[in-house]
Amino acid sequence: MTNPDWATIASLATAGGTLVLAVSTFASVRSANRAARAAERSLLAGMRPLLMPSRLQDAEQKILFGDGKWVHVPGGGGAAEVAAAGEVGDLAPRGLFAAGSAGTDDGGSGSAGTDDGGPEDGGPEDGGLEDGGLEDGGLEDGGLHDGGLHDGGLDDAVYLAISLRNAGTGIAVVLGWRFSPRPLLGNDEHPSPEFRRQGRDLYIPAGDMGFWQAAFRDPADPQYAEAKKVVESRQSVTIDLLYGDHEGGQRMESRFNLLPVREGRWLASAGRHHNVDRPDPR
């Protein structure tokens, strides 16, 4: 009977123990990774915005544009209007903040506080500059020309706004928009692939109301004439909004239609939500 080779047996036992340890370590790392991914998804879900039209029973909002123009937007609705443009950044000509006259230009009796354009309604605390403000005139190239200054006069501007509600769990920051002069369905390709950058970021709290606004001021803009025509003739239009969370992630594109209804009002509806930074659910 031969003596056992204890050295070989010890080596095999060590190798077997190492293999068991490696398997358990691998399983433990995989479990930790799954837990980390689940925690990350939970954190992101708690910061994720989702913009919808506000409810019909929501309060009307008075929204101030950077040239002193006010529009009234009812709950569940929007605004589309062609009117004489003011000079961007100059509110004095319309006397909106003159003593004793604030809030009276639009038939209201309030002051120029939160109800007349404060932080919620795009007032002076937010800089008074809508998406067509001084930074880019609501257009892609920016400058005074985009503010509607042509040959020493002021052209008509096309004012657009939508009353929104954030149905998500995180703050929504509206980053850009694009306009279609005809209604688009959820899967229709937009005629303008590029988004126009907002003149300022628009913040909408989770579970609360907010708004979006923009303006066409430059007649040289390729979409100015079409936008003016469809708004004056009260035809349905489509607006895509690009927005994300307050850290700049989880970007989404939401498609909204503005539909003309009676008494000069516009009804807002959402057509589709598309994920930019995450896999699309469809």
C-alpha distance (Angstrom), angle and dihedral (degrees) to the residues before:
residue distance angle dihedral
M1 . . .
T2 3.78 . .
N3 3.79 122.0 .
P4 3.87 115.2 -110.3
D5 3.78 116.9 -104.5
W6 3.78 97.5 -118.7
A7 3.77 93.2 -177.7
T8 3.81 91.0 58.9
I9 3.79 91.9 45.1
A10 3.80 91.1 50.5
S11 3.80 91.4 49.4
L12 3.81 91.9 50.2
A13 3.80 91.5 47.8
T14 3.81 90.7 50.1
A15 3.80 91.0 48.8
G16 3.80 91.2 49.5
G17 3.81 92.1 49.6
T18 3.79 90.9 48.3
L19 3.81 90.4 50.8
V20 3.80 91.7 51.2
L21 3.79 90.5 48.1
A22 3.81 91.3 49.4
V23 3.81 92.1 50.7
S24 3.79 92.3 49.2
T25 3.82 91.5 46.5
F26 3.81 91.0 50.2
A27 3.81 91.4 49.7
S28 3.79 90.7 47.4
V29 3.82 92.5 50.2
R30 3.81 91.3 48.5
S31 3.78 90.2 50.2
A32 3.80 91.1 48.9
N33 3.82 90.6 49.3
R34 3.78 91.2 50.6
A35 3.79 90.3 49.6
A36 3.81 90.9 49.0
R37 3.81 92.1 49.5
A38 3.79 90.7 48.3
A39 3.81 90.6 50.2
E40 3.81 90.7 48.3
R41 3.81 92.0 49.6
S42 3.79 90.1 48.8
L43 3.81 91.2 50.0
L44 3.80 92.9 48.2
A45 3.80 92.0 46.2
G46 3.79 88.3 55.8
M47 3.82 90.0 55.3
R48 3.81 98.2 41.4
P49 3.82 117.8 119.2
L50 3.79 126.7 -155.4
L51 3.79 120.0 -173.1
M52 3.79 121.8 -149.6
P53 3.79 133.5 164.0
S54 3.78 110.7 -83.8
R55 3.79 118.8 -104.8
L56 3.78 121.3 -87.9
Q57 3.81 90.1 -118.3
D58 3.81 92.5 53.4
A59 3.78 118.3 111.5
E60 3.77 122.7 -90.8
Q61 3.80 115.1 -102.4
K62 3.79 126.7 -144.5
I63 3.78 109.1 -148.3
L64 3.79 124.8 -162.8
F65 3.80 121.8 -148.2
G66 3.77 123.2 -152.7
D67 3.81 93.6 -105.3
G68 3.82 94.1 55.8
K69 3.80 96.5 -94.2
W70 3.82 116.8 142.7
V71 3.81 124.7 -158.6
H72 3.80 129.0 -174.6
V73 3.81 115.9 -136.4
P74 3.82 118.3 -171.2
G75 3.78 124.5 -149.5
G76 3.79 111.4 -77.1
G77 3.77 90.9 12.7
G78 3.74 146.3 85.7
A79 3.77 142.0 -149.4
A80 3.79 131.9 -116.1
E81 3.76 116.6 174.5
V82 3.79 140.8 157.4
A83 3.79 112.8 -146.3
A84 3.78 141.2 147.9
A85 3.77 108.8 -73.5
G86 3.76 124.5 -127.0
E87 3.78 125.5 -148.0
V88 3.79 109.9 -80.6
G89 3.79 112.3 -109.1
D90 3.82 94.5 14.4
L91 3.81 110.4 103.2
A92 3.81 96.5 160.1
P93 3.85 98.9 85.7
R94 3.79 91.2 65.5
G95 3.79 94.2 43.8
L96 3.77 94.2 -133.0
F97 3.80 94.6 150.5
A98 3.79 99.6 30.4
A99 3.79 114.8 127.8
G100 3.79 111.8 -84.4
S101 3.80 94.3 3.2
A102 3.78 104.2 75.0
G103 3.77 112.0 122.3
T104 3.82 94.4 10.3
D105 3.78 97.2 95.0
D106 3.80 92.8 75.2
G107 3.76 98.6 41.5
G108 3.78 93.8 -95.5
S109 3.75 127.1 125.0
G110 3.78 98.1 -149.5
S111 3.77 129.7 102.6
A112 3.77 129.0 -110.0
G113 3.79 91.2 -89.6
T114 3.76 129.2 111.0
D115 3.79 92.7 -49.4
D116 3.80 92.8 53.1
G117 3.76 101.0 44.9
G118 3.76 110.1 -44.9
P119 3.78 123.4 139.7
E120 3.79 91.8 -52.5
D121 3.75 98.1 45.3
G122 3.77 102.7 38.4
G123 3.77 98.7 -98.1
P124 3.78 134.8 151.2
E125 3.81 95.3 -63.2
D126 3.79 87.6 63.6
G127 3.76 91.4 50.2
G128 3.81 94.3 -96.9
L129 3.79 89.5 -105.8
E130 3.76 118.3 127.3
D131 3.78 125.8 -164.7
G132 3.78 87.4 -73.3
G133 3.81 93.5 53.5
L134 3.77 133.6 130.1
E135 3.77 94.3 -69.8
D136 3.76 97.8 66.8
G137 3.80 107.7 -13.6
G138 3.78 89.9 -120.9
L139 3.79 87.3 -68.0
E140 3.77 136.5 93.1
D141 3.78 102.7 -104.9
G142 3.82 102.6 39.7
G143 3.79 131.2 -160.9
L144 3.79 136.6 110.5
H145 3.79 91.7 -58.7
D146 3.79 88.6 64.4
G147 3.77 90.3 53.0
G148 3.78 89.3 70.3
L149 3.81 100.5 -97.6
H150 3.79 109.1 145.4
D151 3.81 128.5 156.4
G152 3.78 90.9 -17.8
G153 3.80 95.0 -55.6
L154 3.79 139.3 91.4
D155 3.79 119.9 -112.1
D156 3.77 126.7 -149.2
A157 3.77 115.5 -84.1
V158 3.80 128.9 -146.9
Y159 3.80 108.9 -133.0
L160 3.81 120.5 -160.0
A161 3.80 130.5 -177.4
I162 3.81 139.4 161.1
S163 3.80 129.5 -161.5
L164 3.81 106.8 -131.0
R165 3.79 139.6 -171.5
N166 3.79 123.7 -158.7
A167 3.82 106.0 -132.8
G168 3.81 91.7 178.2
T169 3.78 131.4 88.2
G170 3.81 99.2 -113.7
I171 3.80 138.0 57.6
A172 3.81 113.1 -83.1
V173 3.80 118.8 -139.9
V174 3.82 112.8 -164.9
L175 3.80 107.5 -142.9
G176 3.80 106.1 172.1
W177 3.79 148.5 -11.2
R178 3.78 143.0 -154.4
F179 3.79 130.2 -158.6
S180 3.80 133.1 -141.3
P181 3.82 119.8 -168.8
R182 3.80 89.9 -148.4
P183 3.82 130.5 52.1
L184 3.80 114.4 -95.0
L185 3.80 127.9 -157.8
G186 3.79 122.0 -132.6
N187 3.82 96.3 -89.0
D188 3.81 98.7 34.5
E189 3.79 115.4 118.9
H190 3.77 112.8 -114.7
P191 3.83 114.8 -119.2
S192 3.82 90.1 -137.6
P193 3.81 108.3 54.3
E194 3.81 94.4 -177.0
F195 3.79 122.8 75.6
R196 3.79 120.2 -133.1
R197 3.78 111.7 -125.9
Q198 3.79 117.5 -117.9
G199 3.79 115.8 -113.3
R200 3.80 85.6 -132.5
D201 3.78 134.5 5.6
L202 3.80 114.3 -97.5
Y203 3.81 113.7 -145.8
I204 3.81 121.6 -154.9
P205 3.83 117.5 -174.4
A206 3.79 120.8 -130.8
G207 3.79 111.8 -89.6
D208 3.80 92.4 6.1
M209 3.79 141.4 95.5
G210 3.76 129.5 -92.7
F211 3.77 138.8 146.5
W212 3.77 146.3 -126.0
Q213 3.80 123.8 -139.3
A214 3.79 138.2 177.5
A215 3.78 139.6 158.9
F216 3.80 139.9 -152.3
R217 3.81 108.0 -142.3
D218 3.78 106.5 154.1
P219 3.83 115.8 80.2
A220 3.81 87.5 -157.8
D221 3.79 90.9 64.3
P222 3.84 109.3 108.7
Q223 3.80 92.0 -127.7
Y224 3.81 98.6 41.0
A225 3.81 97.2 90.3
E226 3.81 93.5 44.5
A227 3.79 92.8 47.2
K228 3.79 92.3 48.7
K229 3.80 92.3 47.8
V230 3.81 97.2 50.0
V231 3.81 93.7 43.4
E232 3.81 93.2 49.2
S233 3.81 90.6 47.6
R234 3.83 90.5 43.8
Q235 3.78 99.5 -123.8
S236 3.79 125.9 159.4
V237 3.81 116.2 -92.3
T238 3.80 135.6 -172.5
I239 3.79 127.3 -133.6
D240 3.80 124.1 -171.7
L241 3.80 116.9 -157.5
L242 3.79 125.5 -157.2
Y243 3.79 114.3 -155.6
G244 3.78 142.3 149.6
D245 3.78 143.5 178.6
H246 3.81 122.9 -64.9
E247 3.81 91.5 -93.1
G248 3.80 92.5 57.8
G249 3.80 96.3 -106.2
Q250 3.81 137.1 105.4
R251 3.79 91.6 48.7
M252 3.79 117.4 -168.4
E253 3.78 137.2 -175.4
S254 3.79 116.4 -142.0
R255 3.79 123.3 -171.9
F256 3.81 118.8 -142.1
N257 3.78 129.4 -175.8
L258 3.79 123.9 -154.9
L259 3.81 110.0 -149.9
P260 3.82 121.8 -169.1
V261 3.81 114.3 -123.8
R262 3.77 134.3 173.0
E263 3.79 126.6 -55.3
G264 3.78 93.0 29.7
R265 3.80 93.5 -66.9
W266 3.79 129.6 136.9
L267 3.80 125.2 -141.9
A268 3.82 119.0 -146.5
S269 3.79 123.3 -145.3
A270 3.82 133.1 175.0
G271 3.78 118.4 -129.0
R272 3.80 107.6 179.1
H273 3.81 143.2 -12.7
H274 3.80 117.8 -144.4
N275 3.81 126.1 -169.1
V276 3.80 115.4 -132.7
D277 3.81 101.6 -179.1
R278 3.82 99.0 31.4
P279 3.81 135.3 48.7
D280 3.78 110.5 -77.9
P281 3.82 113.0 -113.9
R282 3.81 91.8 -135.1
